[in-house]
């Protein structure tokens, strides 16, 4: 009989049975030798009535933040000027796109965010970065004129995703805070910022209910020129959000809610209607949610802005036509399906073939995109 030896890294005493802990970096766990060693060690430990656990490093975002916050233990490492920059949301030309992502509290004032469970992670985030529509320059021009944005201003992109709004806005203002509850989205946004040479963006892990915590980070100063929410407000508690944001704006600052066109399966074309029917049959559910793009959504949001104390509430629409390839249609779909319902790689050929057969139109697929911009500002 072969004698095997392996010493676990930590013994733990608990109220129940003892616990033996093996520690190993996450990237080494799939290696056959490591997996085999942990497997027979688990058997040996558990056969004696103990528990066995394998520990590794925390997620990359959490580890980044631990390293970032660790500097606060030594005050000589932190300059007063840097702290001031952080409170003003930083983002000057000297700020690098690869700095750690700031993480805010998951809970603020006892409120939990439903936005934390949307499912835009992993491959869904990658499809989001590659296939989601960009925002037309005319919409950004309107925001710049309405809020009188200058190179000295700071803006917040809430629910920023992979940076479709934050990155083009960064060229118009002093600094941008991109805030999203999905770490994978933020990592891709940070990568895109580096590729485009954007050095005035700060990426914050947080949801709509973390706005009070963001206010604390900013020192409760009325410093934001604008908060923009692009195709994401339908996931948020907009009434509470508008009230929480109000004290954070400079004079004339405010909120912009942008709907970047109707979902692919809710457009007024034959191919879109066929797509919706195919998706409803596949997922066995009726697809009626407008994702905040319907007229009644805009009316509801406009009233909420006025009720929260914003004035000069108005809207504008930028319309354009586009043509999509079949791969763009599929990529757009995959960017909107929650990660847990996304067809697996082995299922996708059949899924895509069913859609191709159902859609009564050869590529390209025409669409009329109506980008609606709703705004309100402080006095």
C-alpha positions in Angstrom: 0.0 0.0 0.0 1.3 3.4 -1.0 1.7 5.8 1.9 0.5 9.4 1.1 1.4 12.4 3.2 -0.2 15.8 3.2 -0.4 18.4 6.0 -3.5 20.7 5.8 -2.6 24.4 6.2 -4.9 25.3 9.2 -6.7 23.5 12.0 -9.8 25.2 13.2 -11.8 24.5 16.3 -15.6 25.1 16.1 -18.6 24.5 18.3 -19.1 21.3 16.2 -16.4 19.0 14.7 -12.8 20.2 14.1 -12.1 21.6 10.7 -9.0 21.1 8.6 -8.3 23.7 5.9 -6.3 23.4 2.8 -5.2 26.7 1.1 -4.2 27.0 -2.5 -4.4 29.8 -5.1 -7.6 29.6 -7.2 -5.8 29.2 -10.5 -4.0 26.1 -9.3 -7.1 24.2 -8.1 -7.9 22.6 -11.5 -4.4 21.1 -11.8 -4.7 17.3 -11.6 -2.1 16.8 -8.9 -3.7 19.5 -6.7 -7.2 18.2 -7.3 -6.1 14.6 -6.5 -4.3 15.6 -3.3 -7.2 17.6 -2.0 -9.6 14.8 -2.9 -7.9 12.1 -0.9 -7.1 14.5 1.9 -10.8 15.3 2.1 -11.6 11.6 2.3 -9.0 11.0 5.0 -10.2 13.9 7.1 -14.0 13.3 6.7 -13.6 9.6 7.4 -12.6 10.6 10.9 -15.7 12.7 11.5 -13.9 16.0 10.8 -14.8 18.6 8.2 -12.4 19.6 5.4 -12.5 22.9 3.5 -10.4 24.4 0.7 -9.7 28.1 0.9 -8.3 30.5 -1.7 -7.9 34.2 -2.3 -11.1 36.4 -2.4 -12.5 37.6 -5.7 -10.3 39.9 -7.7 -12.4 43.0 -7.0 -12.5 42.4 -3.3 -8.7 41.7 -3.2 -8.1 44.9 -5.2 -10.1 46.8 -2.6 -8.3 45.2 0.3 -5.0 46.2 -1.2 -6.3 49.7 -1.9 -7.6 50.2 1.6 -4.5 48.7 3.2 -2.7 51.9 2.4 -4.8 53.7 4.9 -3.0 51.9 7.8 0.0 54.2 7.2 -0.9 57.9 7.0 2.4 58.7 5.5 1.4 56.8 2.4 -1.7 58.9 1.8 -1.3 62.5 0.7 -3.9 65.1 1.6 -4.0 66.1 -2.0 -5.0 62.6 -3.0 -7.7 62.4 -0.5 -9.1 65.7 -1.8 -9.0 64.3 -5.3 -10.9 61.2 -4.3 -13.6 63.3 -2.6 -14.0 65.2 -5.8 -14.2 61.9 -7.6 -10.7 62.4 -8.9 -10.2 61.4 -12.5 -7.6 63.9 -13.7 -5.1 63.1 -16.4 -2.8 61.6 -13.8 -5.3 59.0 -12.7 -4.7 55.6 -14.4 -7.4 53.4 -15.8 -6.0 50.3 -14.1 -6.4 51.5 -10.6 -8.6 49.3 -8.2 -12.3 49.5 -8.4 -13.9 51.2 -5.4 -16.5 49.1 -3.6 -19.4 50.7 -1.7 -21.6 49.0 0.9 -24.1 46.4 -0.3 -26.6 47.8 2.2 -27.4 51.5 2.9 -29.9 52.6 5.5 -31.4 49.1 5.7 -32.4 49.0 2.1 -31.4 46.2 -0.3 -31.0 46.6 -4.0 -32.8 44.4 -6.4 -30.2 45.6 -8.9 -27.7 43.1 -7.4 -29.3 40.1 -9.0 -29.8 41.1 -12.6 -27.3 38.4 -13.8 -25.1 40.5 -16.2 -22.0 38.5 -15.4 -19.5 36.3 -17.1 -20.2 35.8 -20.8 -23.3 38.1 -20.6 -21.0 41.0 -19.7 -18.7 40.2 -22.6 -21.6 40.1 -25.0 -22.8 43.4 -23.5 -19.5 45.1 -24.1 -19.3 43.9 -27.7 -22.9 44.2 -28.9 -24.8 46.8 -27.0 -25.6 50.0 -29.0 -23.5 53.0 -28.6 -25.2 56.3 -27.7 -25.5 58.9 -30.5 -23.5 62.1 -30.2 -26.6 64.2 -30.6 -27.9 62.8 -27.3 -24.6 63.7 -25.6 -24.7 67.2 -27.1 -28.1 67.7 -25.7 -26.9 66.7 -22.2 -23.9 69.0 -22.5 -26.1 72.0 -23.4 -28.8 71.3 -20.9 -26.5 70.9 -17.9 -23.9 73.4 -19.2 -21.2 70.7 -18.8 -17.6 72.1 -18.7 -14.1 70.5 -18.4 -14.3 71.3 -14.7 -17.4 69.1 -14.0 -17.8 65.6 -12.6 -20.6 63.3 -13.6 -21.9 59.9 -12.4 -23.0 57.1 -14.8 -25.2 54.9 -12.6 -25.7 51.4 -13.9 -22.8 52.1 -16.2 -22.4 48.6 -17.6 -19.3 48.3 -19.7 -19.0 52.0 -20.2 -21.1 52.8 -23.2 -22.0 56.2 -21.7 -19.2 56.8 -19.2 -16.4 56.6 -21.8 -17.7 59.1 -24.4 -18.8 61.4 -21.6 -15.3 61.4 -20.2 -14.0 63.4 -23.1 -16.5 66.2 -22.2 -15.9 66.7 -18.5 -13.2 66.6 -15.9 -14.1 63.2 -14.4 -16.6 60.4 -14.6 -17.7 58.0 -12.0 -18.9 54.7 -13.5 -21.0 52.8 -10.9 -22.5 49.3 -11.4 -23.3 46.4 -9.1 -21.7 43.8 -11.4 -17.9 43.3 -11.1 -17.6 41.7 -14.5 -19.1 44.8 -16.1 -16.8 47.1 -14.3 -13.7 45.1 -15.2 -14.6 45.3 -18.9 -15.4 49.0 -18.6 -12.0 49.5 -17.0 -10.3 47.5 -19.8 -12.1 49.6 -22.4 -11.0 52.8 -20.7 -7.4 51.6 -20.9 -7.7 50.7 -24.6 -9.2 54.1 -25.4 -6.7 56.1 -23.3 -9.5 57.4 -20.9 -7.7 58.3 -17.7 -10.4 60.3 -15.9 -12.8 57.5 -15.0 -13.3 56.1 -11.6 -15.1 52.7 -11.4 -17.3 52.0 -8.4 -18.9 48.7 -7.4 -22.4 49.7 -6.1 -26.1 49.9 -6.8 -28.8 52.6 -6.7 -29.2 52.0 -3.0 -25.6 52.9 -2.4 -26.0 56.5 -3.5 -25.9 57.8 0.2 -22.6 55.9 0.6 -21.3 57.6 -2.5 -22.4 60.9 -1.0 -20.2 60.1 2.0 -17.3 59.3 -0.2 -17.7 62.6 -2.0 -17.8 64.4 1.4 -21.5 65.3 1.0 -20.4 68.2 -1.2 -22.8 69.4 -3.9 -20.3 68.6 -6.6 -21.9 66.4 -9.4 -23.0 68.2 -12.6 -25.1 65.2 -13.7 -26.1 61.7 -13.0 -27.0 59.7 -16.1 -28.9 56.4 -16.1 -28.8 54.7 -19.5 -31.2 51.8 -20.1 -31.0 50.8 -16.4 -33.6 52.7 -14.4 -36.2 49.9 -14.7 -34.0 47.9 -12.4 -33.9 50.6 -9.7 -36.2 52.2 -7.1 -36.3 55.5 -9.0 -38.4 57.4 -6.5 -35.9 56.9 -3.7 -33.0 57.3 -6.1 -34.1 60.7 -7.3 -34.4 61.9 -3.7 -31.1 60.5 -2.7 -29.3 62.2 -5.6 -30.8 65.7 -5.2 -28.3 67.0 -2.5 -25.3 65.8 -4.5 -25.7 68.2 -7.5 -24.1 71.6 -8.1 -26.4 74.4 -9.0 -28.0 73.5 -12.4 -27.0 69.9 -12.1 -29.4 67.0 -12.3 -30.5 63.7 -13.7 -30.7 62.3 -17.2 -32.6 59.1 -17.9 -31.8 57.7 -21.4 -33.6 54.9 -23.1 -31.4 53.6 -25.9 -34.1 52.2 -28.2 -36.6 49.4 -27.7 -35.4 45.9 -27.1 -34.8 43.8 -30.3 -37.8 41.7 -29.7 -40.2 44.6 -29.1 -39.8 46.6 -32.3 -42.5 47.2 -34.9 -41.0 45.0 -37.6 -41.9 41.6 -38.9 -38.5 40.1 -38.0 -38.8 41.5 -34.4 -42.2 40.1 -33.9 -41.1 36.7 -35.2 -38.1 36.9 -32.9 -40.3 37.6 -29.9 -42.5 34.6 -30.7 -39.5 32.4 -31.0 -38.0 33.6 -27.7 -41.4 33.2 -25.9 -41.6 29.6 -27.0 -38.0 28.9 -26.0 -38.2 30.4 -22.6 -41.9 29.6 -22.0 -42.7 33.1 -20.9 -44.4 36.2 -22.4 -42.0 39.0 -23.2 -43.8 42.3 -22.6 -41.4 44.3 -20.3 -40.4 47.5 -22.0 -37.2 47.9 -20.1 -38.1 51.5 -19.4 -38.4 52.4 -23.1 -42.2 52.9 -23.4 -44.0 56.2 -23.3 -45.7 55.4 -20.0 -42.3 54.8 -18.5 -41.1 58.2 -19.5 -44.3 59.9 -18.1 -43.8 58.0 -14.8 -40.2 59.0 -14.5 -40.9 62.6 -15.4 -43.5 62.9 -12.6 -41.1 61.3 -10.1 -38.4 63.8 -11.0 -40.8 66.7 -10.3 -42.0 65.1 -7.1 -38.4 64.7 -5.9 -37.8 68.5 -6.4 -36.2 68.7 -9.9 -37.4 71.5 -12.2 -37.4 72.2 -15.9 -38.2 68.5 -16.6 -38.2 67.9 -20.3 -37.4 65.2 -22.9 -36.0 64.9 -26.4 -35.7 62.1 -28.9 -32.9 61.2 -31.3 -33.9 58.8 -34.0 -31.8 57.0 -36.6 -32.0 53.9 -38.7 -29.6 51.0 -38.6 -29.1 47.6 -40.1 -28.0 44.5 -38.1 -26.3 41.3 -39.1 -27.7 38.0 -37.8 -24.6 37.8 -35.5 -25.4 41.3 -34.1 -29.0 40.2 -33.4 -27.7 37.1 -31.6 -25.1 39.0 -29.7 -27.7 41.6 -28.6 -29.9 38.8 -27.3 -27.1 37.1 -25.4 -26.3 40.5 -23.8 -29.8 40.7 -22.3 -30.3 37.1 -21.1 -29.5 36.5 -17.4 -26.3 34.4 -17.0 -28.2 31.5 -15.4 -30.6 31.3 -18.4 -28.0 31.9 -21.1 -27.8 28.8 -23.4 -24.7 26.9 -22.9 -22.0 26.8 -25.6 -23.2 23.3 -26.7 -26.8 24.5 -26.9 -26.2 27.8 -28.8 -26.0 26.3 -32.4 -29.5 24.8 -32.1 -30.8 28.0 -30.3 -29.4 30.2 -33.1 -30.6 27.9 -35.8 -34.2 28.1 -34.4 -34.0 31.9 -34.5 -32.6 32.0 -38.0 -35.5 29.7 -39.2 -38.1 31.8 -37.4 -37.1 35.3 -38.6 -38.7 36.0 -42.0 -36.1 38.3 -43.3 -32.6 37.9 -44.9 -29.8 40.0 -43.4 -29.3 42.8 -42.8 -32.2 43.3 -40.4 -33.4 46.9 -40.4 -34.3 48.8 -37.2 -35.5 52.2 -36.3 -33.9 53.3 -33.1 -35.5 56.0 -31.0 -33.2 57.3 -28.2 -35.2 59.1 -25.6 -33.5 61.5 -23.2 -35.4 62.7 -20.1 -33.8 65.4 -17.9 -34.5 67.4 -14.8 -32.2 69.8 -12.9 -31.8 71.7 -9.7 -32.5 75.4 -9.4 
